[in-house]
Amino acid sequence: MNDMKSTLSKQQRKDDTRRKILLGSFLIAQMEHRPEDFGWVKQELEKFLDTHTKANIVAQNKVLLAEFLR
């Protein structure tokens, strides 16, 4: 029974990761092809990044996503 739960949990995590990758890829493509429609994403992304509790992580994430915050 525990093996089944573990397998299901692993698959759920894999599916969640795949969804995030697909949605992120879609958003990046849209931002590149239609930047005029996505100014709001930059503002919301910065707000989202600022919600992390550790300032060093916020800074690292902003460096990583700098091209999308310009």
N, C-alpha and C positions, 0 to 999 in steps of 0.2 A: 504494500500500500504506500509506504514512504517513497519507494522508487518511482511509483506512478506520479506522486505529487511532485517529486523532484524533477522528473522529466517534463511534466506540464509546466512547472515554474520556469525551467530553462527555456522551453519553447516560447513561453510568454515574454520572457526577457529578450529573446532573439527577435520575436515579432515586433516588440516595442522599439528596439534598436533599429530595425529595418524601416519601420514607419518614420522614425525621426530622420534617418538618412534620406529617405525618399522625399519627405516634406522639405527638409533643408535644401536638398538639391533642386527641387522645384522652385523654391523661394529665391535661391541664388540665381538661377537661370532667368527668372522673371525680373529680378532687380537689375541684371545685366542688360536684358533686352528692352526693358521699359522702365528705366530709372525714374522718369518723371512721375510715374504712378506709385512710387514706393518711398517717398519722402517720409511718410508717417512711420514706416518700418524702422528707419534709422532712429527716430525719436523714441519709439517704443522699445527698441533693442537696447538703447543706452539705459533707459529706465529699468529694464529687466536685469541687465548686467549689474546695475547698482544695488540690486536687492540682496546680493550675496553678503554674508556677514563678515567675510574676511577681506580687508582692503587689498592685500597682495593678490588674492584670487581675482578680484575685480580688475585690477591693473593688468594681470596676465590675460584675462579674457578680452579686455579692450584692445590689447596689442594684437592678439590673435584675430580679432574681427575688425581691425582698424580700417581695412579697405571698404567695409560696409557701413562704417560710421562717418565716413567723409561726406 
